């Protein structure tokens, strides 16, 4: 019984810390994302892998981006880094950005969202990593 109490206290503490660090849900109208996290280093709420367009696979390959599929019944966790696009030179992407060096995935029309706590109606900063293309 003594082993169970410390384990229970540790588990409850971990859950409470996780809840305290979880970011608020983000409802985009076509999907809801939650379980982002609060980055204590930068003082920002962070949500990762937010879909902004339908996956460019099948008939959508080599077409203009299509609106994401409406999915209001499922809440998606936003904790994992999105896959990099195969065309992005993923093998050369520094790991400091949180990406690894695998070849990438065509289903890569996702972005990360960073916002200060309690923020409303903020301007948007968009960072597009440029890649030198030689033909």
C-alpha positions as CSV (number, residue, x, y, z in Angstrom):
1,X,0.0,0.0,0.0
2,X,2.9,2.4,0.7
3,X,4.2,2.0,-2.9
4,X,0.7,2.8,-4.3
5,X,0.4,6.2,-2.5
6,X,3.6,7.7,-3.9
7,X,2.8,6.4,-7.4
8,X,-0.7,7.9,-7.1
9,X,0.7,11.2,-5.9
10,X,3.2,11.3,-8.7
11,X,0.6,10.5,-11.3
12,X,-1.8,13.2,-10.1
13,X,1.0,15.7,-9.9
14,X,2.0,14.9,-13.5
15,X,-1.5,15.3,-14.7
16,X,-1.9,18.6,-12.9
17,X,1.3,19.9,-14.3
18,X,0.2,18.8,-17.8
19,X,-3.1,20.6,-17.4
20,X,-1.4,23.7,-16.2
21,X,0.9,23.7,-19.2
22,X,-1.8,22.9,-21.8
23,X,-2.8,25.6,-24.1
24,X,-6.5,26.6,-24.7
25,X,-8.4,24.9,-27.6
26,X,-8.3,26.5,-31.0
27,X,-11.6,26.3,-33.0
28,X,-11.1,27.2,-36.7
29,X,-14.6,26.5,-37.8
30,X,-13.6,23.4,-39.8
31,X,-11.6,21.7,-37.0
32,X,-10.8,22.1,-33.3
33,X,-7.3,21.7,-31.9
34,X,-6.4,21.3,-28.3
35,X,-3.7,20.0,-26.1
36,X,-1.2,22.6,-27.3
37,X,1.2,23.6,-24.6
38,X,2.7,26.6,-22.9
39,X,6.3,27.2,-23.6
40,X,7.8,28.6,-20.4
41,X,11.0,29.6,-22.2
42,X,9.3,32.1,-24.5
43,X,6.0,32.7,-22.6
44,X,3.9,31.5,-25.5
45,X,1.0,29.1,-26.1
46,X,2.1,26.6,-28.9
47,X,-0.1,24.5,-31.1
48,X,1.6,22.3,-33.7
49,X,0.4,20.6,-36.9
50,X,-2.6,22.9,-37.5
51,X,-4.1,22.0,-41.0
52,X,-4.6,24.9,-43.3
53,X,-5.5,23.0,-46.5
54,X,-6.5,19.5,-47.6
55,X,-3.7,17.0,-48.1
56,X,-2.2,17.3,-51.6
57,X,-2.5,13.6,-52.4
58,X,-4.4,11.7,-55.0
59,X,-6.5,14.0,-57.3
60,X,-5.2,17.0,-55.4
61,X,-1.6,16.4,-56.2
62,X,-0.1,19.2,-58.3
63,X,-3.2,21.3,-57.9
64,X,-3.9,24.5,-56.0
65,X,-4.5,24.0,-52.3
66,X,-8.1,22.9,-51.5
67,X,-9.9,23.9,-48.3
68,X,-9.5,21.5,-45.5
69,X,-12.1,18.8,-44.9
70,X,-14.8,19.9,-42.4
71,X,-14.4,17.9,-39.2
72,X,-16.2,19.3,-36.2
73,X,-16.8,16.0,-34.4
74,X,-13.2,15.3,-33.6
75,X,-10.8,17.3,-31.4
76,X,-7.2,17.0,-32.6
77,X,-4.2,17.2,-30.3
78,X,-1.7,19.8,-31.4
79,X,1.5,18.6,-29.8
80,X,3.6,17.0,-32.6
81,X,5.8,18.8,-35.1
82,X,4.3,18.6,-38.6
83,X,6.0,16.6,-41.3
84,X,8.2,18.5,-43.7
85,X,7.3,18.5,-47.4
86,X,9.6,16.3,-49.5
87,X,10.5,19.3,-51.7
88,X,11.8,21.3,-48.8
89,X,15.3,19.8,-48.6
90,X,14.4,18.2,-45.3
91,X,17.7,16.5,-45.0
92,X,19.3,19.9,-44.6
93,X,16.8,21.4,-42.2
94,X,18.6,22.1,-38.9
95,X,17.3,20.1,-36.0
96,X,17.1,23.3,-33.9
97,X,13.7,23.9,-35.6
98,X,12.4,20.6,-34.3
99,X,12.4,18.8,-37.6
100,X,14.3,15.6,-38.2
101,X,16.1,14.6,-41.4
102,X,13.7,12.1,-42.9
103,X,12.6,12.5,-46.5
104,X,9.2,14.2,-45.7
105,X,5.6,13.6,-46.4
106,X,3.2,14.9,-49.1
107,X,0.6,15.5,-46.4
108,X,2.5,18.6,-45.1
109,X,0.1,21.5,-45.4
110,X,0.2,22.1,-41.7
111,X,1.6,25.0,-39.6
112,X,2.6,25.8,-36.1
113,X,0.8,28.5,-34.1
114,X,2.4,30.6,-31.4
115,X,0.5,33.2,-29.4
116,X,0.9,34.9,-26.0
117,X,-1.6,33.9,-23.3
118,X,-4.9,35.8,-23.6
119,X,-4.1,37.2,-27.0
120,X,-6.9,38.4,-29.3
121,X,-6.9,39.9,-32.8
122,X,-3.2,39.9,-33.2
123,X,-1.3,40.5,-36.5
124,X,0.0,37.4,-38.1
125,X,3.7,36.8,-38.8
126,X,4.3,34.2,-41.5
127,X,7.7,32.6,-42.0
128,X,8.3,30.8,-45.2
129,X,11.6,29.1,-45.4
130,X,13.1,29.8,-48.8
131,X,15.0,27.1,-50.7
132,X,17.4,27.9,-53.6
133,X,16.1,26.1,-56.7
134,X,18.5,25.6,-59.6
135,X,17.3,24.3,-63.0
